[in-house]
Amino acid sequence: MRYSEMDRDGLLREKERLSGEYEAYRSRGLKLDLSRGKPAADQLDLSMDLLNAPLTAEECVADGFDCRNYGCPWGLPSMRRFFGELLGIPAEQIVIGGNSSLALMYGTISRGMLFGLADSPAPWASEPDRKWLCPAPGYDRHFAVTEKMGFELIPVDMTSEGPDMDQVEELAKDPAVKGMWCVPKYANPTGITYSTATCRRLAAMKTGAPDFTVMWDNAYAVHDLFDEGDELPNIFALAKEYGTENRFICFTSTSKITFPGAGVSMMAASTANLDAAKKYLAVETIGYDKLNQLRHLKFLKDTDGVKEQMKRHKALLEGKFRVLEETLERDLGGLGVAEWTHPKGGYFVSLDLPDNCAKRTSELAKDAGVTLTPAGATFPYGRDPRDRNLRLAPTCCKIEDLENAASILTIAARLAAIARLL
C-alpha cells in the first residue's frame, strides 16, 4: 500500500517496525560506503599488466619520439589515433593530457577566463556578469570548477533525454551565459544518455554569447552495463551541419578503463579552439607522460581491446547494480515514496525521494553506518531546492556489503518519508 493511503495508526505501526530493523543494523557498527563512483579493487586488478610489462629501450621509441624524453606536447600520434578511433573524432582534433580529464576541463575554463576561447570577444574575467548552465542533478566537481571561477550557476532540469532543451534554449539567449556542463552518455548521476534530438538542438540553437561553450564530458563513453548499451550521437558531426564546431569541447579518459589515478586523458575540439589552446598549453607543459601513453597503447592496443577490457569490468559490475535495483524495488516499490533511474551504463543510480527527505535519509543512513554522497551535492552550490535527490554509487562496495548498505538506505528512506507524512 502507498504510504499516502495509510491512516495515522498504520503509519505509526510501520514506523515502529522499521525502527526495530534500523536499530538492529545500527547496533552492528557497520562501515559501508555508497558515496563515490570508484572502481573496486577487483576492477583495478584487471589492469595490473599495465605495470607488469616492462618496456625495453627500443620499445620506448614510438612515432619517432623517445618517450623517455621531453617533447611531443600534444601527445603521441598513436595515442591521438587511439582515442580518435574510439570516439569517432579525427586524430588531428585531439590533444592528450595527463591522468585527469578534470584537469583539462579546469584548464579550459581557466584559459577562457584569462584569454578567452576561439570566438571570445574578450576574456571571460573581464565580464563581471557571467553565468553557466548546470544540468541538475549533475556532477558536483563540474559545478565546483565554474563556481570557483566566479560564474553564477544556473540549474537546468534533467529529463529522460538529457537537459530540458526548452530551458536551455531560452537561457542561452542571455549573452552573459557563457556555456554549460554536459555528461552526455550515462550522465552522472542519472545514468541517462542524451537523445539525438537533444544533441541536435544543442548543436543548432542560437546563443546570445558568440563563444557559448559546451563542456562535453564523455567520461562513460564505453562503460556499458549490459550487452546492448546506449548509443550517443557524434556531437562534432552534428555541429558541423550547423557550423557550430567551436561550441563543443570534448573530454574523456581511461580513468575507469584502467587506473583512475594513473590513466590517460584527452581533449577534442575544433581546429580554431585547439589552436587557441595550444598557445597556452605549450607554455604550461613540454609534454605529458608519454611512457604512460605507451603503456596504455601496449595494454589496450585498439578499440577492440577496450571493448574486451570493458566486458571484464561489466562482469564485475552488473551484479552490484542488480542487487541495488532489486533492493530498491523490494523495499520501496509501490509505496509512492521513491523513484530511481535504471541506467544501462555508467557508475550511478539517481534516487528521488519525497520533498524534504534526502538530508534526513542521508543522516539516518550515516548513523547506521552507510556513507552517502551529501544530499544536495548533485545541484549547483550543493543546494537541492526540493531536498529530494541522492546519488548512489554501488561500484566500490563488495557485493555482500552492498546488500546491507542498500537495505539500510531503504529503511532510512522509508523512515524519513513516514516522518514527513506524520
N, C-alpha and C positions, 0 to 999 in steps of 0.2 A: 504494500500500500504506500502511496505517496505520503510523505510526512505532512504536506499541507492539508491532507484529508483526514489526518488523525485529530482526535479531540485532545484536550489538555492531559487527561489521565493517561491516554495512550502514549503521548509523547514523554510523560514522566516515567512510565514503565520502561520505555525504550531507552531513555537516558540512564536509568538505573542499571539496566542490563549491560549497556555499552560501557558504563563507568567501571563495572566489575571486570570486563575484559581489558579495559585500558590499564587498570591498576595491576592486573596480572602481568601485562607486558612491562609496565613501568618498574615493577619490582625486580625484573631480571637484569637491570643495569646494562642494557644493550647499547652499542655504539655503532650506528649504521648511518650511511650517507647516500642521499639521493640528490646532492646539491650541484655537482658539476659534471659536464659531459666529457669524462675522461675515459680512455680505453683502460680495461682491466689488465692485470699482469699477464694473463694468458694471451691477450691480444698483442701485447708488446713482445712476447716471446716469438711471435710469428716472424719478426724482423731481425732476429739475432744474427742471421747470416750476413746482414749488413756489416757487422763488426767482426765476423769470424773469417772473412775472406780478405787476407792482406793483398795489397797492390804491389806489384813489382815496379821498379823504376821505369821500365819500358811502358807499363800499363798506366803510369801517371801522365803520360803524354797523350792527349786526346784533342782532336780537331786542330792539331798544330800547336797546342798550348801545353806547356808543362804545368800541370795543375798544382804543383807544389809551390809555385812562384806567384808573384804579383801579376796582374793583368786580367784581360777578358772581363771588363766590368759589367757587361750586360748578361753574363752567364755563358756557359758552354753552348755553342750552336746546337750540339746534340741534345742538350737539356731543354733548350728552347723548342726544338722539334718534338721532343717527347711530350711536353705539355701541349704544344700545338695540335698534335695528332689526338691527344686525349680529349681535348675540348673543342676541336674543330675551329681553331684560330690560326691564322698564318704565323709561322715562327718569327717573322720579322716584326710582328706586333707585340712581342713578348720580351720582357726582361726578367731575369732570375734574381731573387733576393736571398736572404739568409734563411733561418729556420722559421721565421714568423711572418705570416701574411698580415697580421695585425700591425706589425711594424711598418710594412709597406703602406698600409692604409693611413696610419698616423703620419707617415712622411708625406703622403699625397695631400692630406688636409693641411699639413704644415706649409707645404710649398704654395698651396692656394692662398694661405694666409699671408705669407711673406712676399710672394712674387706673382700670384695669380696663376691660372692654368691657361691652356692654349687660347681660349676665347674670352679671357677675362679682360675687361677694360681697365681694371685696377686690382691691386692686391686686395684680398678679402678683408684684411685687417684694417684697411683704410675706410671701410664701410661700417659705420657704427651700428646700423640696424641690419643684422644678418641672421637668417633663420635656416633651419634644417629640418626636413621631414623625416619622421621616425615611425615606420610601421610598427604597431604595438598590438599584442605582445611581440617583443623582439629581443635583440641581443644586447645585454647591458653594457658590454665592453664597447660596442659601436657607439652607443649613446654617450658613454663617458668621454670618448675622443672629442666629439663636437661640443659637448658641454664644457670641457676644459679649454677649448679654443674660443669660447665666448659666444657660441651660437645660441639663439633661442630655439629650443627643441619643441617641435610641433608634432604631437601624436597623430597617426593616421590609423583608422580601423583596419584590421586584417579580416579578409573574407576567405572562403574556401578556394578562391582562385588567385589570392595574393592581396596586396593592398587595395583598399577601396579606391578605384580609379576615379570615381566622380569627385571624391575629396581631393585626391592628388592633383587632378587637372585644375580644379578651382584654386587650390592653394598655390600651385606653381605659377599662376598668373602674377603673383606678387614678385617684383624684381628683387626684393630682399631675400627671397627663398633661393638659396644657392645650390641645394641638392637634396638627396635623400639616401638613406641606407636601404640596401636590399640583400636578403639571403634568399635567392630565387628558387633554390631546389632544397626540399626538405628543411624548410625555414626553421630557424631557432626562435621560439620553442614549438611552434605549431606543427611542424613536420609537413606542411603543405608545399606544393610546387606550383609556381606561377603558371597560369594558363597561357596559351598562345594569344588569346585576346588581351590579357593583361600586358604581356610583353610588347605586343604591337602598339597598344595605347601609350606605353611608356616611351617607345621609340618615336611615335608620331606626334605627341602632344606639343602644344605651343607653351613656351615658358616665358615669364617676364624677364628672367636673368639670361643673358646670352651665354653665360658659362654654367648654367644649371648642370650639375654633375651627379650621376647615379653611381654610387659606390656598390658595385655588383660583386658581392662576396659569395662566390660559388664554392663555399667550403665543403659541401656534401655532394659534390658533382658525381661521385661514383659510389656513394655509400648506401646501396640498396639493402633492404632487409628481406626482400622476397625475390624470387626469380624474375618476376615482372615488376620492375621498378617504374618510377615516373620518368617521363621524357621532358626535358626543358628545351624550349626553342633557342636557337642560336641568336643571341641578342645583337651581335655585331652584324649578322646578315640582315636582320630586321632594320637596324639603324641605317645601314647602307641604303635601303629602299627609300628612307625618308631624309637622307642627308644629315643625320644626327650622330655620325660616328664619334664625334668629340664628346658626346654626352655621357658615354659609358666607360668606366674604368673597372676592369675585372680583376679579381684576386682569387687565388686558391693556393693550396699547398699539399704536401704529402703528410701533413701532421697526423691524421688518423688513418693513414695508409701504412706508414712505417712508425717512426717515433715522433710524438708531438714536440718533444724538447729538442729534437735533432733532425728535423726534416728539411725539405727544400720548398721555398715559397716562390710565387711568380706573380707578376702584374702584366696585364694585357690592356692595350689602349690603342687609339688611333695614332697614325704617324705623327700628327701635329702634337698630340698630348705627350707621346713618348719623346719627341724631340725636345719639347719644353722641359720634361722631367730630367732627361739625360744631362742637361746643362748643369743641374744641381747634384744629381747622383754622382757625376764624375768628380765632384768636389768632396762628396760625402764618403766615398769608398773607392779604393783601387780595384776592388773586386771581392765578391763574397766567396765562401768556402767552396772552391772547385773540387776539392777531394771528396767532399760530401756529395756534390752533384754526381761525380764519377761513381762513387759507391752506389748511389741510388740507381743510376743507369745500369750498372752491372747486376744489381739485385733484381730490379723490376723489369728491366730490358725494354718493354714496349707496352702498348695499350693492352694487349692480350695478357701480359704479365701482371698488370694492375688488376685486370678482371679476375685472374686466378687468386691473387692476394686478397681481393675483396670478398671472394667466395669463402675464404677461410675465416675472415672476420665475421661474415654473415652467419656462419655455422655456430660461432660462439655467442652471437648477439640475439638471434631470433628467439631463443628460448627465454631470455630475460624479458624481452618485450612481450612475449606471450604470457609469462607469469604476471607481469604488471597489468596487462589488459584483462586477463581472467579475474584477477583480484578486484579490479575496479568494477567489472561487470557484476561479479558475485555480490559485492558488498554495497555498491552504490546504484546499480542498475534498477530502474523502476521506482526509485524513491523521490525523484524530482529534485534532487539536491546537487547534481553534478552532471557536467558534460565534459568529454575529453576527446582528444584527437586520435586518429587511427593511422599513424604515419606508415608509409611504405619504405621509409629510409630515414637516415639521419640519426640523431642521438637523443631525441627528447620526445616527451609526451606533454601536451599542454592541458592542464586541468582547470576548468572553470567551475567555481562553487557559487552559492548564493551570495548576493552582495554583502559586504562587510563580514565575510567569513574566512578569507585567505590568511590574514595575520593570525587570527585565533587558531586556525588549523595548524599553522606552522609552529606556533608556541606550544600547543599540546603535543605535537609530534616530537619536537625537540626535547620536551620534558620527559618523554617516554623513550628517548634515545635515538631519534631519527632526525638528521640534519637535512633541511631542505634549502634550496635557493631562497633567500629572503623574499617574502611577499612584497610585491611592487617592483622587484628588480627588473621585470620584463617590460617596464614602462619608463619613459623619459623621467629623469630626476628621481627614479625609484618610487614614483607615486602612481599607483593603480587607482584611478578615480572611483572605481567600484569595489576595490579591495576584494577581488574575486579570483584572480589568476595565480596559479602555481605552476612552475616549470619542474617537471620530473625527469631525472636523469638516471635511468636504470643500469647504465653500461658498466660502471665501475664496481658495483656490488657483486659479490658471489651470489649464485642463484639461490642457495639456501638462505642467505641473509636477505635477499630481495623479497622472499615470501613473507618474512617477519616485518620488514620495512613497509611493504605495501599494505599489510594488514593494519599496522599501527596508523599509517596515513589515513586509511579509510575510516577507522574508528574515530580519529581526531576530526575528520571532515564531518562525520555524522553528528558528533557531539557539538561541534560549532554550529551546524545548521539547526539542531534542536534548540540550542540556546537562543538563537535569533528568533525562532518561532515562539518560544515561550516568553 
